[in-house]
Amino acid sequence: MNARVLPLRRPNGKRVLDLCCGAGGLSMGYYLAGFDVVGVDNRPQPNYPFTFHLADGLEFCAAYGHTFDLVHGSWPCERYATVTRWRGNPEDHPDLIGPGRQFMEKTGRPWVMENVPETATVGLLRPDYLLCGTQFGLNVRRHRAFETSWGGGGDLVPPCWHHRRLLAFEHKGERAYADAMGCTWMTSLEARKAVPPAYTQWIAVQHLALEGRTAA
């Protein structure tokens, strides 16, 4: 997929704000579900495929979040991730899950928050949806927890299937792993923090169904 040549989809007339968007893995999922997407990150994202603002996510959410139909926040995960305890100090990274939730709630709009599953294990994030690439036919094991303003629900997905042929997340195979996630427009480095678009495409469909709408 070329980020400058977006795949066809059926627009639903709704707009989503993707805070801490990175290179746009989850943004692409919302786009495929029919949303027009605006991304915000505090670092430049030259390969981000949609409208982008270089800004602080909390500040942008406070100023403009209420103008969107849905607000998504992927607040930094380094403080909670197991790999940080192996290779660094969690205290060196910000704790934004609580503040992020508060800012999204103040918009008065439906919202989604995504993070590593460790945040659900310690009770920081409610796992309304706990998703893995294998549930969507992707050849990757990549668990992510999602908390939503509507509390989850919708269609069931199959359980994880961690078979031995899954691609491993390792530096020597990063390009193949990124492509297997569906993040083909990103560099291998950008894809290290990316999440497969299939996750938010599915979540968006659940949200639209709860609203009585039909997604593409």
Secondary structure, 3 states (H helix, E strand, C coil): CCCCCCCCCCCCCCEEEEECCCCCHHHHHHHHCCCEEEEEECCCCCCCCCEEEECCHHHHHHHHHHHCCEEEECCCCCCCCHHHHHHCCHHHCCCCHHHHHHHHHHCCCCEEEEECCHHHHCCCCCCCEEECHHHHCCCECCCEEEEECCCCCCCCCCCCCCCCCCECCCHHHHHHHHHHHCCCCCCHHHHCCCCCHHHHHHHHHHHHHHCCCCCC
